[in-house]
Amino acid sequence: MAKAFASVGDMEEKNVSFTEIGRDLYAFTAEGDPNTGVIIGDDSVMVIDTQATPAMADKVIEKIRSVTDKPVKYVVLSHYHAVRVLGASAYHASETIASDLTRSLIVERGQEDWDSEYGRFPRLFQNAESIPGLTWPTATFATSMSVFLGSREVRLIHLGRGHTMGDIVAWVPDSDVMYSGDLVEYHSACYCGDAHLQDWPKTLERLAQMNPKALVPGRGDALTSSDQVHEAVALTRDFLAALYGSVSSAVAKKMTMKEAFEACRAEMDPRFGSYAIYEHCLPFNVARAYDEASGIAHPRIWTAERDQEMWAELQG
């Protein structure tokens, strides 16, 4: 029996949490839905990842206003995916910041990604008509950039390729707190459809060397201790190793992608099958792992049409 496409069957509203993980540092989480980070400085607020629509962003803004009346001056895009960036206009920020590489990916595939993710995540695109268009950064950087919220410094850092080639983290040095975007997940599947799977573990190693005392992952609960951070990084690394290990082995044996999918499922289902969005991600993950193991270095662009074709091939 064919499985429902992506997350179209997941229409149940999630419970939102707004957790303080350091002094004036917050995590907006919702049971495996995309997380948003909030950093409050002396004179203004920074938001990391914006939700998928302005209407969804309003839920974050309501939480921000419960703790501060300072203006949101900065929006930071950890990467380019539509569910992370298309709600940006709701914050009326002065600056929208991303890596140079993320901007190049928006140029290359921003509209295709929007169309694709709209079909995959109908619940996250509430009031999609409120989206004014693609979210474009007003400032970009190559490797690192410091932003000051009054005296509070936030360092934005490109640690390497992983979930996408343009991922950045936000590091708050006065508290040793990190906002990782989708480089780290906690009891949620890694989405790897646009990933660089051989690079991602190296990027995680650089992240771990910074020794965060608390961390907001891309999905899953806020991590409020060093032990939880270490656990989440290890689980993310294990997920990636199981995925790429099983699929690259299948490619070496000249298996078809469907055969590689079944081999990967046998390896991963017992360990990760209970994770949020696991069934949604697995076909996209295997397709990308199969490509990378076959020598396709730059992830192919997902379109709404390609999504459906791949799903029918692997999950049909």
C-alpha positions as CSV (number, residue, x, y, z in Angstrom):
1,M,0.0,0.0,0.0
2,A,1.5,3.4,-1.0
3,K,2.3,5.8,1.7
4,A,0.7,9.3,1.8
5,F,3.0,11.7,0.0
6,A,5.6,13.5,2.3
7,S,3.7,15.3,5.1
8,V,0.3,15.8,3.5
9,G,-1.3,13.4,6.0
10,D,0.2,15.3,9.0
11,M,-2.4,18.0,9.7
12,E,-2.6,17.8,13.5
13,E,-1.7,21.1,15.2
14,K,1.5,20.8,17.3
15,N,2.0,22.1,20.8
16,V,4.3,25.1,20.9
17,S,7.0,25.6,23.5
18,F,9.0,28.8,24.2
19,T,12.0,27.9,26.2
20,E,14.7,30.2,27.7
21,I,18.0,28.4,27.2
22,G,20.3,31.2,28.4
23,R,20.0,34.8,29.4
24,D,17.5,36.4,27.0
25,L,18.0,33.5,24.6
26,Y,14.9,31.6,23.5
27,A,13.8,28.6,21.4
28,F,10.4,28.4,19.7
29,T,9.8,24.7,19.2
30,A,6.7,22.6,18.2
31,E,7.1,18.8,18.5
32,G,9.3,18.3,15.5
33,D,8.1,21.2,13.3
34,P,10.8,23.8,12.2
35,N,12.3,25.7,15.2
36,T,12.9,29.4,15.4
37,G,15.5,31.0,17.6
38,V,15.2,34.4,19.4
39,I,18.1,36.4,20.8
40,I,17.4,39.6,22.8
41,G,20.1,42.2,23.1
42,D,20.4,45.6,24.7
43,D,18.5,47.4,22.1
44,S,16.9,44.9,19.7
45,V,16.0,41.3,18.8
46,M,17.5,38.8,16.4
47,V,15.3,36.0,14.9
48,I,16.9,32.9,13.5
49,D,14.7,31.1,10.9
50,T,11.3,32.6,10.4
51,Q,8.7,29.9,9.8
52,A,7.1,29.2,6.4
53,T,4.6,32.0,6.2
54,P,4.0,35.4,7.8
55,A,0.9,33.9,9.5
56,M,3.0,31.2,11.0
57,A,5.6,33.8,12.0
58,D,2.9,35.7,13.9
59,K,2.9,32.9,16.4
60,V,6.6,33.5,17.1
61,I,6.1,37.2,17.3
62,E,3.4,36.7,19.9
63,K,5.9,34.8,22.0
64,I,8.6,37.4,21.5
65,R,6.2,40.1,22.7
66,S,5.5,38.1,25.9
67,V,9.1,38.7,27.0
68,T,10.2,42.0,25.3
69,D,9.0,45.0,23.5
70,K,12.3,45.6,21.7
71,P,12.2,45.8,17.9
72,V,13.2,42.8,15.8
73,K,16.1,44.4,13.9
74,Y,17.7,41.3,12.4
75,V,16.4,38.1,10.7
76,V,19.0,35.4,10.1
77,L,18.5,32.6,7.6
78,S,20.4,29.5,8.6
79,H,19.8,28.2,5.0
80,Y,17.4,28.7,2.1
81,H,14.6,26.2,2.6
82,A,11.1,27.6,2.2
83,V,9.8,26.4,5.5
84,R,12.6,28.4,7.2
85,V,12.5,31.7,5.3
86,L,9.2,32.6,3.7
87,G,7.7,34.1,6.9
88,A,10.5,36.7,7.1
89,S,8.4,39.7,6.1
90,A,6.2,39.5,9.2
91,Y,9.1,40.7,11.4
92,H,9.7,43.9,9.5
93,A,13.5,43.6,10.3
94,S,16.0,46.1,9.2
95,E,18.4,43.4,7.9
96,T,18.0,39.9,6.6
97,I,21.3,38.0,6.8
98,A,22.5,34.8,5.2
99,S,25.7,33.3,3.8
100,D,26.9,34.1,0.3
101,L,26.2,30.4,-0.6
102,T,22.7,30.5,0.6
103,R,22.0,33.6,-1.5
104,S,23.4,31.7,-4.5
105,L,21.1,28.8,-3.8
106,I,18.1,31.1,-3.6
107,V,19.1,32.4,-7.1
108,E,19.5,28.9,-8.4
109,R,16.5,27.1,-6.9
110,G,14.5,29.3,-4.5
111,Q,11.3,29.3,-6.5
112,E,11.5,25.6,-7.2
113,D,12.1,24.9,-3.5
114,W,9.1,27.0,-2.6
115,D,6.8,25.1,-5.0
116,S,8.2,21.8,-3.8
117,E,7.9,22.4,-0.1
118,Y,4.4,23.9,-0.4
119,G,3.3,20.5,-1.7
120,R,5.1,18.6,0.9
121,F,4.0,20.5,4.0
122,P,0.5,21.8,3.7
123,R,0.0,22.4,7.4
124,L,3.1,24.6,7.7
125,F,1.9,26.9,4.9
126,Q,-1.1,28.3,6.6
127,N,-2.3,31.5,4.9
128,A,0.3,31.0,2.1
129,E,-1.3,33.9,0.3
130,S,0.4,36.2,2.9
131,I,3.8,35.4,1.5
132,P,4.9,38.4,-0.6
133,G,7.6,36.5,-2.6
134,L,11.0,34.9,-2.2
135,T,13.0,36.1,0.9
136,W,16.2,37.8,-0.2
137,P,19.0,38.6,2.2
138,T,20.1,42.2,2.5
139,A,23.5,41.3,3.8
140,T,25.7,38.2,3.2
141,F,29.1,36.9,4.2
142,A,31.5,34.2,3.2
143,T,32.7,32.6,6.4
144,S,31.8,34.6,9.5
145,M,30.2,37.9,10.6
146,S,29.6,39.5,14.0
147,V,26.3,41.3,14.7
148,F,26.0,43.5,17.8
149,L,22.7,43.9,19.6
150,G,24.0,46.8,21.6
151,S,26.8,45.2,23.6
152,R,25.7,41.6,22.9
153,E,27.7,39.9,20.1
154,V,26.2,37.2,17.9
155,R,28.7,35.5,15.6
156,L,27.2,34.0,12.4
157,I,29.5,31.2,11.1
158,H,29.7,29.0,8.0
159,L,31.3,25.9,9.5
160,G,31.1,23.9,6.3
161,R,28.7,22.1,4.0
162,G,26.0,19.8,5.5
163,H,22.3,20.0,5.3
164,T,22.9,22.4,2.4
165,M,26.1,23.9,1.1
166,G,25.3,27.3,2.7
167,D,24.3,26.4,6.3
168,I,25.3,28.8,9.1
169,V,25.1,28.7,12.9
170,A,24.5,31.6,15.3
171,W,26.8,31.6,18.3
172,V,26.3,33.7,21.4
173,P,29.7,33.9,23.0
174,D,28.6,35.5,26.3
175,S,26.5,32.4,27.0
176,D,28.1,29.6,24.9
177,V,24.7,29.0,23.2
178,M,24.3,27.9,19.6
179,Y,21.5,28.0,17.1
180,S,22.4,25.3,14.6
181,G,19.7,25.3,12.0
182,D,19.2,21.9,10.5
183,L,22.9,20.9,10.9
184,V,21.7,19.2,14.2
185,E,18.4,17.5,14.8
186,Y,17.1,16.0,18.0
187,H,14.9,12.9,17.8
188,S,13.8,14.2,14.3
189,A,15.0,12.9,11.0
190,C,17.6,14.8,9.1
191,Y,16.4,16.0,5.8
192,C,19.2,15.2,3.3
193,G,17.6,15.9,-0.1
194,D,20.0,18.9,-0.6
195,A,22.8,17.6,1.6
196,H,26.5,17.1,1.2
197,L,26.6,13.8,3.1
198,Q,30.4,13.2,3.1
199,D,31.0,16.8,4.4
200,W,28.3,17.0,7.0
201,P,30.0,14.8,9.7
202,K,33.2,17.0,9.4
203,T,31.0,20.1,9.9
204,L,29.4,18.5,12.9
205,E,32.9,17.9,14.3
206,R,33.8,21.6,14.0
207,L,30.5,22.5,15.7
208,A,31.1,20.1,18.6
209,Q,34.6,21.6,19.1
210,M,32.9,24.9,20.1
211,N,31.4,23.1,23.2
212,P,28.0,24.7,23.3
213,K,26.3,24.7,26.7
214,A,22.9,24.8,25.1
215,L,21.7,24.5,21.5
216,V,18.6,25.0,19.5
217,P,18.4,22.3,16.8
218,G,16.5,22.6,13.5
219,R,13.8,20.4,14.8
220,G,13.2,18.8,18.2
221,D,13.4,20.0,21.7
222,A,15.7,22.8,22.8
223,L,18.9,21.3,24.3
224,T,19.6,22.9,27.7
225,S,22.8,21.1,28.8
226,S,26.1,20.1,27.3
227,D,25.2,16.4,27.7
228,Q,22.0,16.9,25.6
229,V,24.0,18.8,23.0
230,H,26.6,15.9,22.8
231,E,23.7,13.4,22.5
232,A,22.0,15.4,19.7
233,V,25.3,15.7,17.7
234,A,26.0,12.0,18.1
235,L,22.4,11.0,17.1
236,T,22.7,13.3,14.0
237,R,26.1,11.8,13.1
238,D,24.7,8.2,13.5
239,F,21.7,9.0,11.3
240,L,23.9,10.3,8.5
241,A,26.4,7.4,8.8
242,A,23.5,4.8,8.6
243,L,22.0,6.6,5.6
244,Y,25.1,7.2,3.5
245,G,26.8,3.9,4.6
246,S,23.9,1.7,3.5
247,V,23.2,3.6,0.3
248,S,26.8,3.9,-0.8
249,S,27.3,0.2,-0.2
250,A,24.2,-0.4,-2.4
251,V,25.6,1.8,-5.2
252,A,28.9,-0.1,-5.0
253,K,27.0,-3.3,-5.5
254,K,25.2,-1.7,-8.5
255,M,21.8,-1.9,-7.0
256,T,18.9,0.1,-8.3
257,M,17.8,3.1,-6.3
258,K,14.7,1.2,-5.3
259,E,16.9,-1.7,-4.0
260,A,19.1,0.8,-2.2
261,F,16.0,2.3,-0.6
262,E,14.9,-1.1,0.7
263,A,18.5,-1.8,2.0
264,C,18.5,1.6,3.7
265,R,15.1,1.0,5.3
266,A,16.3,-2.3,6.7
267,E,19.2,-0.5,8.3
268,M,17.5,2.6,9.6
269,D,13.9,1.7,10.4
270,P,14.7,-0.1,13.7
271,R,16.9,2.8,15.0
272,F,15.2,5.9,13.6
273,G,11.7,4.9,12.5
274,S,10.1,6.7,15.4
275,Y,11.7,10.1,14.6
276,A,9.6,13.0,13.5
277,I,9.2,13.3,9.7
278,Y,11.2,10.1,9.2
279,E,8.9,8.7,6.5
280,H,8.7,12.0,4.8
281,C,12.4,12.4,4.6
282,L,13.6,8.8,3.8
283,P,12.9,8.8,0.0
284,F,14.4,12.2,-0.5
285,N,17.4,11.2,1.6
286,V,18.0,8.0,-0.3
287,A,17.7,9.8,-3.6
288,R,20.3,12.3,-2.6
289,A,22.6,9.7,-1.1
290,Y,22.3,7.6,-4.2
291,D,23.3,10.6,-6.4
292,E,26.3,11.5,-4.2
293,A,27.6,8.0,-4.0
294,S,27.2,7.9,-7.8
295,G,29.4,10.9,-8.2
296,I,26.8,13.7,-8.5
297,A,28.5,16.3,-6.2
298,H,26.0,19.2,-6.5
299,P,22.5,18.3,-5.3
300,R,19.9,18.2,-8.1
301,I,17.1,20.7,-7.8
302,W,13.8,19.3,-6.4
303,T,10.7,20.4,-8.2
304,A,7.1,19.6,-7.4
305,E,7.1,17.2,-10.4
306,R,10.4,15.5,-9.4
307,D,9.1,15.1,-5.9
308,Q,6.1,13.1,-7.1
309,E,8.0,11.0,-9.6
310,M,10.6,10.0,-7.0
311,W,8.0,9.3,-4.4
312,A,6.1,7.0,-6.8
313,E,9.3,5.2,-7.6
314,L,10.4,4.5,-4.0
315,Q,7.2,4.6,-1.9
316,G,4.7,3.4,-4.4
